[in-house]
Amino acid sequence: MSRSEQYWVTLSVPWLVRGAHAVQDAINIAVSEVGTRVNEADTTHVDHCDISVQTLSCTTCGTPMEAVLVVAETALVGLTLECTVTARSTEDAEQTSRRELGTAFDGTPLAPVGTVRADPHPEEE
């Protein structure tokens, strides 16, 4: 495939927050800081990113919970970036999103967890 198409790329991002007194504080700070970095990134192929808190399930009972751990006013927040990327393949979309956003996340892993081709015109099928 040689022409570019739209893909939805989902990235997992671990975010460390210092000075968080509660879970909701940690979430608010993490989303704000990551949003600022996404907006400051030099992205020519990444069109849009939604930020959300990852959900985990209890291994015993299956109850869903937010991926946040706060210990001694330091929090680790698991975030998900769902981005629209212009690329030629799913692999290219993942590489492009990590390359363009990675410049704003120095030292923070951006792990792809899913990539699908967007269907901008479903009525044409």
A tleap script that builds the chain and sets N, CA, C and O, in Angstrom:
source leaprc.protein.ff14SB
mol = sequence {
  NMET SER ARG SER GLU GLN TYR TRP VAL THR
  LEU SER VAL PRO TRP LEU VAL ARG GLY ALA
  HIE ALA VAL GLN ASP ALA ILE ASN ILE ALA
  VAL SER GLU VAL GLY THR ARG VAL ASN GLU
  ALA ASP THR THR HIE VAL ASP HIE CYS ASP
  ILE SER VAL GLN THR LEU SER CYS THR THR
  CYS GLY THR PRO MET GLU ALA VAL LEU VAL
  VAL ALA GLU THR ALA LEU VAL GLY LEU THR
  LEU GLU CYS THR VAL THR ALA ARG SER THR
  GLU ASP ALA GLU GLN THR SER ARG ARG GLU
  LEU GLY THR ALA PHE ASP GLY THR PRO LEU
  ALA PRO VAL GLY THR VAL ARG ALA ASP PRO
  HIE PRO GLU GLU CGLU
}
set mol.1.N position { 0.850 -1.176 0.000 }
set mol.1.CA position { 0.000 0.000 0.000 }
set mol.1.C position { 0.893 1.235 0.000 }
set mol.1.O position { 1.738 1.392 0.881 }
set mol.2.N position { 0.712 2.100 -0.971 }
set mol.2.CA position { 1.596 3.248 -1.079 }
set mol.2.C position { 0.918 4.543 -0.664 }
set mol.2.O position { 1.605 5.522 -0.370 }
set mol.3.N position { -0.393 4.578 -0.631 }
set mol.3.CA position { -1.031 5.838 -0.251 }
set mol.3.C position { -1.299 5.860 1.252 }
set mol.3.O position { -1.522 4.820 1.872 }
set mol.4.N position { -1.275 7.034 1.813 }
set mol.4.CA position { -1.463 7.185 3.249 }
set mol.4.C position { -2.943 7.131 3.603 }
set mol.4.O position { -3.803 7.596 2.854 }
set mol.5.N position { -3.211 6.548 4.768 }
set mol.5.CA position { -4.562 6.446 5.292 }
set mol.5.C position { -4.546 6.846 6.759 }
set mol.5.O position { -3.484 7.031 7.353 }
set mol.6.N position { -5.734 6.977 7.333 }
set mol.6.CA position { -5.863 7.311 8.746 }
set mol.6.C position { -5.896 6.027 9.575 }
set mol.6.O position { -6.554 5.053 9.212 }
set mol.7.N position { -5.174 6.048 10.689 }
set mol.7.CA position { -5.157 4.935 11.639 }
set mol.7.C position { -5.413 5.482 13.034 }
set mol.7.O position { -5.063 6.620 13.347 }
set mol.8.N position { -6.030 4.653 13.863 }
set mol.8.CA position { -6.170 4.966 15.284 }
set mol.8.C position { -5.128 4.153 16.011 }
set mol.8.O position { -5.144 2.923 15.969 }
set mol.9.N position { -4.216 4.848 16.685 }
set mol.9.CA position { -3.138 4.193 17.429 }
set mol.9.C position { -3.371 4.447 18.916 }
set mol.9.O position { -3.575 5.584 19.341 }
set mol.10.N position { -3.337 3.373 19.695 }
set mol.10.CA position { -3.480 3.487 21.145 }
set mol.10.C position { -2.129 3.210 21.776 }
set mol.10.O position { -1.515 2.168 21.543 }
set mol.11.N position { -1.676 4.168 22.586 }
set mol.11.CA position { -0.389 4.058 23.272 }
set mol.11.C position { -0.612 4.033 24.780 }
set mol.11.O position { -1.456 4.762 25.301 }
set mol.12.N position { 0.139 3.202 25.468 }
set mol.12.CA position { 0.129 3.171 26.923 }
set mol.12.C position { 1.279 4.038 27.419 }
set mol.12.O position { 2.411 3.909 26.955 }
set mol.13.N position { 0.974 4.932 28.377 }
set mol.13.CA position { 1.970 5.873 28.890 }
set mol.13.C position { 1.970 5.835 30.418 }
set mol.13.O position { 0.957 6.164 31.035 }
set mol.14.N position { 3.079 5.445 31.041 }
set mol.14.CA position { 3.176 5.540 32.497 }
set mol.14.C position { 3.595 6.964 32.866 }
set mol.14.O position { 4.554 7.492 32.304 }
set mol.15.N position { 2.884 7.585 33.803 }
set mol.15.CA position { 3.218 8.969 34.156 }
set mol.15.C position { 3.417 9.078 35.660 }
set mol.15.O position { 2.563 8.664 36.444 }
set mol.16.N position { 4.557 9.643 36.051 }
set mol.16.CA position { 4.904 9.834 37.450 }
set mol.16.C position { 4.508 11.236 37.890 }
set mol.16.O position { 4.839 12.221 37.230 }
set mol.17.N position { 3.796 11.317 39.012 }
set mol.17.CA position { 3.348 12.610 39.549 }
set mol.17.C position { 3.854 12.740 40.981 }
set mol.17.O position { 3.551 11.905 41.833 }
set mol.18.N position { 4.616 13.777 41.235 }
set mol.18.CA position { 5.106 14.035 42.596 }
set mol.18.C position { 4.218 15.084 43.265 }
set mol.18.O position { 3.730 16.006 42.612 }
set mol.19.N position { 4.018 14.935 44.551 }
set mol.19.CA position { 3.217 15.901 45.299 }
set mol.19.C position { 1.721 15.648 45.227 }
set mol.19.O position { 0.934 16.536 45.554 }
set mol.20.N position { 1.313 14.470 44.810 }
set mol.20.CA position { -0.111 14.141 44.731 }
set mol.20.C position { -0.587 13.670 46.101 }
set mol.20.O position { 0.007 12.769 46.692 }
set mol.21.N position { -1.649 14.273 46.601 }
set mol.21.CA position { -2.181 13.924 47.917 }
set mol.21.C position { -3.300 12.891 47.825 }
set mol.21.O position { -3.606 12.221 48.811 }
set mol.22.N position { -3.905 12.759 46.661 }
set mol.22.CA position { -5.016 11.829 46.490 }
set mol.22.C position { -5.024 11.313 45.057 }
set mol.22.O position { -4.373 11.879 44.178 }
set mol.23.N position { -5.762 10.243 44.831 }
set mol.23.CA position { -5.832 9.633 43.512 }
set mol.23.C position { -6.340 10.624 42.469 }
set mol.23.O position { -5.748 10.749 41.397 }
set mol.24.N position { -7.421 11.322 42.768 }
set mol.24.CA position { -7.982 12.256 41.784 }
set mol.24.C position { -7.019 13.391 41.475 }
set mol.24.O position { -6.943 13.840 40.332 }
set mol.25.N position { -6.277 13.865 42.484 }
set mol.25.CA position { -5.236 14.877 42.235 }
set mol.25.C position { -4.200 14.345 41.253 }
set mol.25.O position { -3.810 15.041 40.315 }
set mol.26.N position { -3.756 13.112 41.471 }
set mol.26.CA position { -2.754 12.508 40.604 }
set mol.26.C position { -3.267 12.393 39.171 }
set mol.26.O position { -2.538 12.683 38.222 }
set mol.27.N position { -4.510 11.973 39.016 }
set mol.27.CA position { -5.101 11.850 37.677 }
set mol.27.C position { -5.172 13.205 36.995 }
set mol.27.O position { -4.772 13.341 35.839 }
set mol.28.N position { -5.677 14.205 37.699 }
set mol.28.CA position { -5.812 15.541 37.116 }
set mol.28.C position { -4.458 16.104 36.678 }
set mol.28.O position { -4.332 16.663 35.588 }
set mol.29.N position { -3.460 15.952 37.530 }
set mol.29.CA position { -2.126 16.469 37.210 }
set mol.29.C position { -1.541 15.706 36.021 }
set mol.29.O position { -0.991 16.317 35.105 }
set mol.30.N position { -1.657 14.369 36.030 }
set mol.30.CA position { -1.085 13.555 34.955 }
set mol.30.C position { -1.724 13.901 33.607 }
set mol.30.O position { -1.015 14.091 32.619 }
set mol.31.N position { -3.038 13.982 33.561 }
set mol.31.CA position { -3.727 14.296 32.305 }
set mol.31.C position { -3.331 15.688 31.816 }
set mol.31.O position { -3.124 15.890 30.620 }
set mol.32.N position { -3.226 16.641 32.730 }
set mol.32.CA position { -2.831 17.991 32.360 }
set mol.32.C position { -1.405 18.030 31.805 }
set mol.32.O position { -1.157 18.650 30.771 }
set mol.33.N position { -0.469 17.370 32.491 }
set mol.33.CA position { 0.927 17.381 32.058 }
set mol.33.C position { 1.109 16.654 30.725 }
set mol.33.O position { 1.830 17.131 29.849 }
set mol.34.N position { 0.462 15.512 30.573 }
set mol.34.CA position { 0.573 14.771 29.313 }
set mol.34.C position { -0.089 15.548 28.182 }
set mol.34.O position { 0.435 15.584 27.068 }
set mol.35.N position { -1.232 16.170 28.454 }
set mol.35.CA position { -1.895 16.994 27.441 }
set mol.35.C position { -1.019 18.142 26.974 }
set mol.35.O position { -0.974 18.450 25.783 }
set mol.36.N position { -0.331 18.768 27.896 }
set mol.36.CA position { 0.583 19.850 27.543 }
set mol.36.C position { 1.699 19.339 26.639 }
set mol.36.O position { 2.050 19.988 25.654 }
set mol.37.N position { 2.250 18.192 26.968 }
set mol.37.CA position { 3.329 17.629 26.148 }
set mol.37.C position { 2.841 17.228 24.753 }
set mol.37.O position { 3.542 17.440 23.764 }
set mol.38.N position { 1.655 16.655 24.678 }
set mol.38.CA position { 1.095 16.287 23.367 }
set mol.38.C position { 0.904 17.543 22.523 }
set mol.38.O position { 1.232 17.553 21.336 }
set mol.39.N position { 0.379 18.591 23.127 }
set mol.39.CA position { 0.152 19.840 22.387 }
set mol.39.C position { 1.453 20.495 21.943 }
set mol.39.O position { 1.480 21.166 20.912 }
set mol.40.N position { 2.527 20.315 22.696 }
set mol.40.CA position { 3.812 20.920 22.359 }
set mol.40.C position { 4.629 20.082 21.379 }
set mol.40.O position { 5.616 20.569 20.828 }
set mol.41.N position { 4.232 18.834 21.157 }
set mol.41.CA position { 4.984 17.950 20.259 }
set mol.41.C position { 4.862 18.442 18.821 }
set mol.41.O position { 3.822 18.958 18.410 }
set mol.42.N position { 5.946 18.272 18.067 }
set mol.42.CA position { 5.963 18.650 16.654 }
set mol.42.C position { 5.401 17.478 15.847 }
set mol.42.O position { 6.132 16.575 15.442 }
set mol.43.N position { 4.091 17.515 15.625 }
set mol.43.CA position { 3.426 16.400 14.958 }
set mol.43.C position { 2.868 16.842 13.617 }
set mol.43.O position { 2.030 17.741 13.540 }
set mol.44.N position { 3.345 16.196 12.566 }
set mol.44.CA position { 2.808 16.481 11.237 }
set mol.44.C position { 1.869 15.372 10.769 }
set mol.44.O position { 1.023 15.600 9.904 }
set mol.45.N position { 2.010 14.177 11.334 }
set mol.45.CA position { 1.170 13.058 10.931 }
set mol.45.C position { 0.206 12.608 12.020 }
set mol.45.O position { -0.714 11.837 11.750 }
set mol.46.N position { 0.405 13.079 13.248 }
set mol.46.CA position { -0.505 12.770 14.344 }
set mol.46.C position { -1.493 13.934 14.439 }
set mol.46.O position { -1.121 15.054 14.787 }
set mol.47.N position { -2.758 13.648 14.123 }
set mol.47.CA position { -3.751 14.717 14.024 }
set mol.47.C position { -4.447 15.043 15.336 }
set mol.47.O position { -4.754 16.205 15.601 }
set mol.48.N position { -4.696 14.045 16.149 }
set mol.48.CA position { -5.506 14.263 17.345 }
set mol.48.C position { -5.197 13.162 18.353 }
set mol.48.O position { -4.988 12.011 17.970 }
set mol.49.N position { -5.165 13.506 19.637 }
set mol.49.CA position { -4.971 12.509 20.690 }
set mol.49.C position { -5.973 12.723 21.811 }
set mol.49.O position { -6.149 13.842 22.292 }
set mol.50.N position { -6.627 11.650 22.223 }
set mol.50.CA position { -7.475 11.666 23.413 }
set mol.50.C position { -6.693 11.002 24.537 }
set mol.50.O position { -6.015 9.997 24.327 }
set mol.51.N position { -6.795 11.575 25.730 }
set mol.51.CA position { -6.070 11.053 26.886 }
set mol.51.C position { -7.087 10.493 27.871 }
set mol.51.O position { -8.075 11.151 28.196 }
set mol.52.N position { -6.840 9.279 28.341 }
set mol.52.CA position { -7.711 8.690 29.351 }
set mol.52.C position { -6.883 7.874 30.332 }
set mol.52.O position { -5.739 7.516 30.050 }
set mol.53.N position { -7.472 7.585 31.485 }
set mol.53.CA position { -6.807 6.775 32.498 }
set mol.53.C position { -7.076 5.309 32.167 }
set mol.53.O position { -8.209 4.925 31.879 }
set mol.54.N position { -6.031 4.504 32.210 }
set mol.54.CA position { -6.198 3.083 31.946 }
set mol.54.C position { -7.016 2.429 33.044 }
set mol.54.O position { -7.030 2.891 34.185 }
set mol.55.N position { -7.692 1.357 32.692 }
set mol.55.CA position { -8.490 0.595 33.647 }
set mol.55.C position { -7.872 -0.784 33.809 }
set mol.55.O position { -7.515 -1.441 32.831 }
set mol.56.N position { -7.753 -1.208 35.053 }
set mol.56.CA position { -7.260 -2.543 35.387 }
set mol.56.C position { -8.386 -3.327 36.041 }
set mol.56.O position { -9.334 -2.738 36.561 }
set mol.57.N position { -8.291 -4.631 36.019 }
set mol.57.CA position { -9.276 -5.477 36.702 }
set mol.57.C position { -8.593 -6.212 37.844 }
set mol.57.O position { -7.468 -6.693 37.708 }
set mol.58.N position { -9.282 -6.289 38.960 }
set mol.58.CA position { -8.789 -7.055 40.106 }
set mol.58.C position { -8.641 -8.507 39.676 }
set mol.58.O position { -9.554 -9.081 39.082 }
set mol.59.N position { -7.486 -9.102 39.979 }
set mol.59.CA position { -7.249 -10.486 39.570 }
set mol.59.C position { -8.104 -11.476 40.354 }
set mol.59.O position { -8.307 -12.606 39.909 }
set mol.60.N position { -8.603 -11.065 41.510 }
set mol.60.CA position { -9.414 -11.955 42.329 }
set mol.60.C position { -10.892 -11.880 41.978 }
set mol.60.O position { -11.536 -12.902 41.741 }
set mol.61.N position { -11.427 -10.653 41.945 }
set mol.61.CA position { -12.879 -10.509 41.765 }
set mol.61.C position { -13.277 -9.910 40.416 }
set mol.61.O position { -14.454 -9.923 40.057 }
set mol.62.N position { -12.302 -9.384 39.666 }
set mol.62.CA position { -12.612 -8.819 38.360 }
set mol.62.C position { -13.142 -7.400 38.379 }
set mol.62.O position { -13.500 -6.868 37.328 }
set mol.63.N position { -13.201 -6.774 39.534 }
set mol.63.CA position { -13.705 -5.405 39.640 }
set mol.63.C position { -12.769 -4.446 38.915 }
set mol.63.O position { -11.563 -4.460 39.160 }
set mol.64.N position { -13.309 -3.612 38.024 }
set mol.64.CA position { -12.443 -2.640 37.323 }
set mol.64.C position { -12.034 -1.497 38.247 }
set mol.64.O position { -12.799 -1.077 39.115 }
set mol.65.N position { -10.814 -1.003 38.044 }
set mol.65.CA position { -10.318 0.138 38.813 }
set mol.65.C position { -9.346 0.931 37.947 }
set mol.65.O position { -8.778 0.408 36.989 }
set mol.66.N position { -9.166 2.198 38.299 }
set mol.66.CA position { -8.240 3.050 37.557 }
set mol.66.C position { -6.805 2.648 37.859 }
set mol.66.O position { -6.492 2.245 38.979 }
set mol.67.N position { -5.932 2.757 36.859 }
set mol.67.CA position { -4.527 2.374 36.990 }
set mol.67.C position { -3.743 3.512 37.640 }
set mol.67.O position { -2.999 4.233 36.976 }
set mol.68.N position { -3.926 3.655 38.945 }
set mol.68.CA position { -3.268 4.721 39.702 }
set mol.68.C position { -2.790 4.151 41.033 }
set mol.68.O position { -3.525 3.441 41.720 }
set mol.69.N position { -1.554 4.471 41.384 }
set mol.69.CA position { -1.010 4.082 42.681 }
set mol.69.C position { -0.370 5.314 43.305 }
set mol.69.O position { 0.504 5.938 42.704 }
set mol.70.N position { -0.812 5.665 44.521 }
set mol.70.CA position { -0.253 6.813 45.237 }
set mol.70.C position { 0.397 6.294 46.513 }
set mol.70.O position { -0.253 5.656 47.341 }
set mol.71.N position { 1.702 6.579 46.662 }
set mol.71.CA position { 2.453 6.204 47.850 }
set mol.71.C position { 3.341 7.383 48.218 }
set mol.71.O position { 4.112 7.865 47.389 }
set mol.72.N position { 3.234 7.850 49.460 }
set mol.72.CA position { 4.080 8.938 49.975 }
set mol.72.C position { 4.059 10.149 49.048 }
set mol.72.O position { 5.107 10.697 48.707 }
set mol.73.N position { 2.860 10.562 48.644 }
set mol.73.CA position { 2.644 11.736 47.796 }
set mol.73.C position { 3.328 11.633 46.428 }
set mol.73.O position { 3.599 12.647 45.784 }
set mol.74.N position { 3.601 10.409 45.998 }
set mol.74.CA position { 4.130 10.162 44.655 }
set mol.74.C position { 3.208 9.149 43.993 }
set mol.74.O position { 2.875 8.120 44.580 }
set mol.75.N position { 2.799 9.453 42.760 }
set mol.75.CA position { 1.833 8.595 42.078 }
set mol.75.C position { 2.364 8.103 40.747 }
set mol.75.O position { 3.107 8.802 40.059 }
set mol.76.N position { 1.975 6.901 40.399 }
set mol.76.CA position { 2.178 6.365 39.069 }
set mol.76.C position { 0.782 6.226 38.462 }
set mol.76.O position { -0.071 5.514 38.991 }
set mol.77.N position { 0.569 6.915 37.351 }
set mol.77.CA position { -0.726 6.919 36.683 }
set mol.77.C position { -0.542 6.281 35.310 }
set mol.77.O position { 0.301 6.713 34.525 }
set mol.78.N position { -1.329 5.262 35.030 }
set mol.78.CA position { -1.312 4.630 33.716 }
set mol.78.C position { -2.292 5.338 32.800 }
set mol.78.O position { -3.498 5.315 33.042 }
set mol.79.N position { -1.783 5.966 31.751 }
set mol.79.CA position { -2.634 6.701 30.816 }
set mol.79.C position { -2.649 6.022 29.456 }
set mol.79.O position { -1.737 5.274 29.105 }
set mol.80.N position { -3.693 6.295 28.708 }
set mol.80.CA position { -3.820 5.823 27.343 }
set mol.80.C position { -3.953 7.034 26.436 }
set mol.80.O position { -4.764 7.924 26.692 }
set mol.81.N position { -3.154 7.067 25.374 }
set mol.81.CA position { -3.293 8.074 24.319 }
set mol.81.C position { -3.912 7.377 23.118 }
set mol.81.O position { -3.355 6.406 22.605 }
set mol.82.N position { -5.053 7.864 22.670 }
set mol.82.CA position { -5.695 7.341 21.468 }
set mol.82.C position { -5.565 8.406 20.395 }
set mol.82.O position { -6.218 9.448 20.456 }
set mol.83.N position { -4.715 8.134 19.409 }
set mol.83.CA position { -4.329 9.148 18.430 }
set mol.83.C position { -4.765 8.780 17.021 }
set mol.83.O position { -4.810 7.604 16.660 }
set mol.84.N position { -5.082 9.793 16.234 }
set mol.84.CA position { -5.342 9.621 14.819 }
set mol.84.C position { -4.045 9.936 14.092 }
set mol.84.O position { -3.475 11.014 14.260 }
set mol.85.N position { -3.579 8.986 13.282 }
set mol.85.CA position { -2.274 9.098 12.630 }
set mol.85.C position { -2.436 8.838 11.136 }
set mol.85.O position { -3.131 7.905 10.732 }
set mol.86.N position { -1.791 9.667 10.322 }
set mol.86.CA position { -1.741 9.451 8.882 }
set mol.86.C position { -0.505 8.626 8.573 }
set mol.86.O position { 0.616 9.045 8.862 }
set mol.87.N position { -0.711 7.439 7.976 }
set mol.87.CA position { 0.410 6.535 7.708 }
set mol.87.C position { 0.051 5.593 6.564 }
set mol.87.O position { -1.057 5.625 6.027 }
set mol.88.N position { 1.020 4.755 6.209 }
set mol.88.CA position { 0.825 3.820 5.087 }
set mol.88.C position { 0.473 2.411 5.533 }
set mol.88.O position { 0.013 1.601 4.727 }
set mol.89.N position { 0.687 2.108 6.822 }
set mol.89.CA position { 0.376 0.778 7.345 }
set mol.89.C position { 0.226 0.880 8.857 }
set mol.89.O position { 0.524 1.917 9.450 }
set mol.90.N position { -0.240 -0.204 9.478 }
set mol.90.CA position { -0.370 -0.189 10.933 }
set mol.90.C position { 0.991 -0.035 11.598 }
set mol.90.O position { 1.125 0.686 12.586 }
set mol.91.N position { 2.010 -0.718 11.051 }
set mol.91.CA position { 3.356 -0.618 11.615 }
set mol.91.C position { 3.894 0.807 11.480 }
set mol.91.O position { 4.495 1.347 12.409 }
set mol.92.N position { 3.668 1.406 10.311 }
set mol.92.CA position { 4.108 2.782 10.076 }
set mol.92.C position { 3.381 3.744 11.011 }
set mol.92.O position { 3.978 4.702 11.503 }
set mol.93.N position { 2.102 3.494 11.258 }
set mol.93.CA position { 1.322 4.360 12.161 }
set mol.93.C position { 1.877 4.315 13.578 }
set mol.93.O position { 1.998 5.352 14.232 }
set mol.94.N position { 2.215 3.114 14.058 }
set mol.94.CA position { 2.797 2.983 15.398 }
set mol.94.C position { 4.140 3.692 15.479 }
set mol.94.O position { 4.394 4.439 16.424 }
set mol.95.N position { 5.002 3.461 14.490 }
set mol.95.CA position { 6.321 4.095 14.487 }
set mol.95.C position { 6.212 5.614 14.396 }
set mol.95.O position { 6.935 6.340 15.078 }
set mol.96.N position { 5.306 6.083 13.551 }
set mol.96.CA position { 5.127 7.528 13.381 }
set mol.96.C position { 4.632 8.171 14.665 }
set mol.96.O position { 5.142 9.218 15.063 }
set mol.97.N position { 3.648 7.567 15.322 }
set mol.97.CA position { 3.124 8.151 16.559 }
set mol.97.C position { 4.191 8.183 17.643 }
set mol.97.O position { 4.320 9.178 18.357 }
set mol.98.N position { 4.957 7.105 17.773 }
set mol.98.CA position { 6.011 7.067 18.787 }
set mol.98.C position { 7.123 8.064 18.470 }
set mol.98.O position { 7.658 8.708 19.373 }
set mol.99.N position { 7.471 8.191 17.188 }
set mol.99.CA position { 8.540 9.118 16.789 }
set mol.99.C position { 8.115 10.570 17.021 }
set mol.99.O position { 8.866 11.351 17.606 }
set mol.100.N position { 6.908 10.932 16.562 }
set mol.100.CA position { 6.491 12.331 16.654 }
set mol.100.C position { 6.130 12.741 18.074 }
set mol.100.O position { 6.441 13.859 18.485 }
set mol.101.N position { 5.480 11.863 18.832 }
set mol.101.CA position { 5.134 12.205 20.216 }
set mol.101.C position { 6.305 11.983 21.159 }
set mol.101.O position { 6.421 12.663 22.179 }
set mol.102.N position { 7.170 11.038 20.827 }
set mol.102.CA position { 8.288 10.698 21.697 }
set mol.102.C position { 9.226 11.844 21.994 }
set mol.102.O position { 9.856 11.875 23.051 }
set mol.103.N position { 9.328 12.790 21.073 }
set mol.103.CA position { 10.203 13.948 21.310 }
set mol.103.C position { 9.755 14.764 22.515 }
set mol.103.O position { 10.575 15.408 23.169 }
set mol.104.N position { 8.467 14.741 22.811 }
set mol.104.CA position { 7.932 15.490 23.950 }
set mol.104.C position { 7.915 14.663 25.232 }
set mol.104.O position { 7.620 15.186 26.307 }
set mol.105.N position { 8.234 13.361 25.118 }
set mol.105.CA position { 8.188 12.461 26.275 }
set mol.105.C position { 9.545 11.823 26.508 }
set mol.105.O position { 9.649 10.602 26.622 }
set mol.106.N position { 10.583 12.640 26.580 }
set mol.106.CA position { 11.953 12.148 26.738 }
set mol.106.C position { 12.054 11.228 27.957 }
set mol.106.O position { 11.758 11.632 29.081 }
set mol.107.N position { 12.474 9.995 27.718 }
set mol.107.CA position { 12.671 9.048 28.810 }
set mol.107.C position { 11.410 8.339 29.271 }
set mol.107.O position { 11.477 7.515 30.183 }
set mol.108.N position { 10.266 8.631 28.674 }
set mol.108.CA position { 9.008 7.984 29.040 }
set mol.108.C position { 8.608 7.023 27.925 }
set mol.108.O position { 8.479 7.430 26.771 }
set mol.109.N position { 8.411 5.750 28.265 }
set mol.109.CA position { 8.038 4.809 27.214 }
set mol.109.C position { 6.624 5.067 26.689 }
set mol.109.O position { 5.700 5.340 27.456 }
set mol.110.N position { 6.481 4.976 25.386 }
set mol.110.CA position { 5.177 5.049 24.724 }
set mol.110.C position { 4.972 3.680 24.084 }
set mol.110.O position { 5.504 3.410 23.007 }
set mol.111.N position { 4.210 2.826 24.737 }
set mol.111.CA position { 4.049 1.447 24.278 }
set mol.111.C position { 2.763 1.294 23.483 }
set mol.111.O position { 1.680 1.529 24.020 }
set mol.112.N position { 2.856 0.901 22.208 }
set mol.112.CA position { 1.643 0.690 21.420 }
set mol.112.C position { 0.875 -0.521 21.942 }
set mol.112.O position { 1.456 -1.583 22.167 }
set mol.113.N position { -0.427 -0.355 22.131 }
set mol.113.CA position { -1.271 -1.462 22.599 }
set mol.113.C position { -2.347 -1.827 21.587 }
set mol.113.O position { -3.056 -2.818 21.763 }
set mol.114.N position { -2.473 -1.034 20.530 }
set mol.114.CA position { -3.447 -1.358 19.500 }
set mol.114.C position { -3.426 -0.343 18.376 }
set mol.114.O position { -3.270 0.857 18.605 }
set mol.115.N position { -3.586 -0.844 17.144 }
set mol.115.CA position { -3.641 0.031 15.975 }
set mol.115.C position { -4.654 -0.549 14.991 }
set mol.115.O position { -4.597 -1.730 14.647 }
set mol.116.N position { -5.579 0.298 14.545 }
set mol.116.CA position { -6.554 -0.124 13.543 }
set mol.116.C position { -6.702 0.972 12.501 }
set mol.116.O position { -6.530 2.157 12.787 }
set mol.117.N position { -7.023 0.549 11.294 }
set mol.117.CA position { -7.245 1.520 10.224 }
set mol.117.C position { -8.596 2.175 10.448 }
set mol.117.O position { -9.593 1.499 10.701 }
set mol.118.N position { -8.621 3.493 10.352 }
set mol.118.CA position { -9.876 4.234 10.481 }
set mol.118.C position { -10.638 4.117 9.167 }
set mol.118.O position { -10.038 4.014 8.097 }
set mol.119.N position { -11.947 4.135 9.259 }
set mol.119.CA position { -12.778 4.071 8.059 }
set mol.119.C position { -13.541 5.389 7.962 }
set mol.119.O position { -14.649 5.506 8.486 }
set mol.120.N position { -12.949 6.387 7.290 }
set mol.120.CA position { -13.563 7.713 7.273 }
set mol.120.C position { -14.856 7.796 6.472 }
set mol.120.O position { -15.635 8.730 6.665 }
set mol.121.N position { -15.101 6.839 5.576 }
set mol.121.CA position { -16.301 6.869 4.741 }
set mol.121.C position { -17.016 5.530 4.744 }
set mol.121.O position { -17.005 4.841 3.723 }
set mol.122.N position { -17.646 5.126 5.859 }
set mol.122.CA position { -18.269 3.809 5.934 }
set mol.122.C position { -19.432 3.661 4.952 }
set mol.122.O position { -19.770 2.537 4.583 }
set mol.123.N position { -20.045 4.746 4.525 }
set mol.123.CA position { -21.177 4.650 3.612 }
set mol.123.C position { -20.767 4.285 2.185 }
set mol.123.O position { -21.629 3.973 1.363 }
set mol.124.N position { -19.469 4.318 1.874 }
set mol.124.CA position { -19.001 4.001 0.530 }
set mol.124.C position { -18.829 2.511 0.301 }
set mol.124.O position { -18.551 2.106 -0.828 }
set mol.125.N position { -18.981 1.684 1.312 }
set mol.125.CA position { -18.771 0.240 1.157 }
set mol.125.C position { -19.934 -0.429 0.491 }
set mol.125.O position { -19.915 -1.643 0.287 }
savepdb mol mol.pdb
quit
